[in-house]
Amino acid sequence: IGPTKLTICLPFLVGYSTVAINHVIDFKEKKQEIVKPISPSELFPSLPIVQGKSKPIKIVTRLTLVVSDPSHCNVLRSTSTNIRLYDIIAVFPKTEKLFHVACTNLDVDLICINVTEKLPFYFRRPPVNMAIDRGIYFELLYTPAIKDSTMRRYTISNALSLMQICKGKNIIISSAAERPLELRGPYDVANLGLLFGLSESDAKAAISTNCRAVLLHGETRKTAFGVVYTKKTPRASEEEGVLPVRKKAKTEV
């Protein structure tokens, strides 16, 4: 089995059920075209089974655009059929202006946060809140933090700066692993989330429910339909000083 297939299969052996194959385009390099995403059938004639479950693994496709100039965003506004074939669209803004544009205007699912060097700008609450309201998630990578001590310092520092603004909302943690040794299990990644400033519940969500929400957002973007999400709200308790209507009426008599 080749290194690419092994890197794809290993997550399912350590507890994951879905993996994304990432195609990165950096417009700063030589001119690159957006090609069709690789088909899972090209890698596996039949998909492997998730360990401990009877269902096959799920492989999704992702396109990441590294943008350092406003003109690079035009490709997202085009009607390219190849872009619509990807399950997830991510953007990696290199400047504060492009980060603001990504949060407020671009039709994407993910915004990548630089974790390998000191951020050239500070996160501001209005664009971050706008992105959260639009259902866009922010991605933090953990692989640089386990490869190099300097990048570990930048990863934690940049993550904490983001947490001060977003309060742990709409965060996902991923690996961007190119080799099997760079992968970690879900519980290890959740523990890393605590170092990034996430609460225990937010750290678990960053590797589970938030990731599913990104896929749902991608489905909405591709099909132009909406997704209804319902959440049961807890009833007000007497300990909070709010009495049910019946008891309130008795006390007033």
Solvent accessible surface area in square Angstrom, and as a share of the most:
residue,aa,sasa,rsa
1,I,147,0.75
2,G,32,0.31
3,P,100,0.63
4,T,84,0.49
5,K,71,0.30
6,L,69,0.34
7,T,19,0.11
8,I,12,0.06
9,C,21,0.13
10,L,43,0.21
11,P,7,0.04
12,F,5,0.02
13,L,102,0.51
14,V,62,0.36
15,G,56,0.54
16,Y,49,0.19
17,S,38,0.24
18,T,51,0.29
19,V,27,0.16
20,A,42,0.33
21,I,37,0.19
22,N,63,0.32
23,H,62,0.28
24,V,75,0.43
25,I,0,0.00
26,D,33,0.17
27,F,51,0.21
28,K,163,0.69
29,E,110,0.49
30,K,172,0.73
31,K,190,0.80
32,Q,50,0.22
33,E,135,0.61
34,I,22,0.11
35,V,78,0.45
36,K,143,0.61
37,P,29,0.18
38,I,68,0.34
39,S,42,0.27
40,P,38,0.24
41,S,78,0.51
42,E,123,0.55
43,L,22,0.11
44,F,17,0.07
45,P,138,0.87
46,S,90,0.58
47,L,65,0.32
48,P,45,0.28
49,I,98,0.50
50,V,6,0.03
51,Q,119,0.53
52,G,82,0.79
53,K,113,0.48
54,S,109,0.70
55,K,105,0.44
56,P,72,0.45
57,I,3,0.02
58,K,107,0.45
59,I,17,0.09
60,V,7,0.04
61,T,12,0.07
62,R,23,0.08
63,L,0,0.00
64,T,6,0.03
65,L,0,0.00
66,V,14,0.08
67,V,1,0.00
68,S,40,0.26
69,D,60,0.31
70,P,69,0.44
71,S,63,0.41
72,H,34,0.15
73,C,2,0.01
74,N,82,0.42
75,V,34,0.20
76,L,25,0.12
77,R,144,0.52
78,S,59,0.38
79,T,129,0.75
80,S,38,0.24
81,T,101,0.59
82,N,35,0.18
83,I,15,0.08
84,R,127,0.46
85,L,85,0.42
86,Y,3,0.01
87,D,36,0.19
88,I,13,0.06
89,I,1,0.01
90,A,0,0.00
91,V,0,0.00
92,F,40,0.17
93,P,8,0.05
94,K,73,0.31
95,T,56,0.33
96,E,65,0.29
97,K,138,0.59
98,L,4,0.02
99,F,6,0.03
100,H,90,0.40
101,V,28,0.16
102,A,0,0.00
103,C,0,0.00
104,T,31,0.18
105,N,101,0.52
106,L,4,0.02
107,D,82,0.42
108,V,1,0.00
109,D,0,0.00
110,L,2,0.01
111,I,0,0.00
112,C,11,0.07
113,I,8,0.04
114,N,13,0.07
115,V,3,0.02
116,T,64,0.37
117,E,86,0.39
118,K,156,0.66
119,L,25,0.13
120,P,96,0.60
121,F,22,0.09
122,Y,179,0.68
123,F,15,0.06
124,R,139,0.51
125,R,111,0.41
126,P,97,0.61
127,P,8,0.05
128,V,0,0.00
129,N,61,0.32
130,M,91,0.40
131,A,0,0.00
132,I,33,0.17
133,D,121,0.63
134,R,77,0.28
135,G,22,0.21
136,I,1,0.00
137,Y,27,0.10
138,F,0,0.00
139,E,4,0.02
140,L,0,0.00
141,L,39,0.19
142,Y,5,0.02
143,T,7,0.04
144,P,14,0.09
145,A,4,0.03
146,I,52,0.26
147,K,115,0.49
148,D,56,0.29
149,S,72,0.46
150,T,55,0.32
151,M,48,0.22
152,R,101,0.37
153,R,147,0.54
154,Y,64,0.24
155,T,0,0.00
156,I,46,0.23
157,S,57,0.37
158,N,6,0.03
159,A,0,0.00
160,L,76,0.38
161,S,44,0.28
162,L,0,0.00
163,M,15,0.07
164,Q,123,0.55
165,I,28,0.14
166,C,2,0.01
167,K,130,0.55
168,G,6,0.06
169,K,121,0.51
170,N,23,0.12
171,I,1,0.00
172,I,12,0.06
173,I,8,0.04
174,S,30,0.19
175,S,18,0.12
176,A,58,0.45
177,A,21,0.17
178,E,137,0.62
179,R,131,0.48
180,P,27,0.17
181,L,160,0.80
182,E,13,0.06
183,L,24,0.12
184,R,86,0.31
185,G,15,0.15
186,P,27,0.17
187,Y,178,0.68
188,D,74,0.38
189,V,1,0.01
190,A,12,0.09
191,N,90,0.46
192,L,32,0.16
193,G,0,0.00
194,L,87,0.43
195,L,102,0.51
196,F,1,0.00
197,G,38,0.36
198,L,7,0.04
199,S,57,0.37
200,E,115,0.51
201,S,80,0.51
202,D,43,0.22
203,A,1,0.01
204,K,108,0.46
205,A,23,0.18
206,A,0,0.00
207,I,34,0.17
208,S,39,0.25
209,T,71,0.41
210,N,21,0.11
211,C,44,0.26
212,R,140,0.51
213,A,28,0.22
214,V,3,0.01
215,L,36,0.18
216,L,86,0.43
217,H,40,0.18
218,G,0,0.00
219,E,86,0.38
220,T,42,0.24
221,R,35,0.13
222,K,45,0.19
223,T,64,0.37
224,A,93,0.72
225,F,150,0.63
226,G,66,0.64
227,V,74,0.43
228,V,135,0.78
229,Y,178,0.68
230,T,115,0.67
231,K,160,0.68
232,K,190,0.81
233,T,104,0.60
234,P,127,0.80
235,R,219,0.80
236,A,63,0.49
237,S,46,0.30
238,E,85,0.38
239,E,169,0.76
240,E,127,0.57
241,G,64,0.61
242,V,74,0.43
243,L,61,0.30
244,P,57,0.36
245,V,127,0.73
246,R,202,0.74
247,K,99,0.42
248,K,95,0.40
249,A,50,0.39
250,K,152,0.64
251,T,95,0.55
252,E,132,0.59
253,V,162,0.93
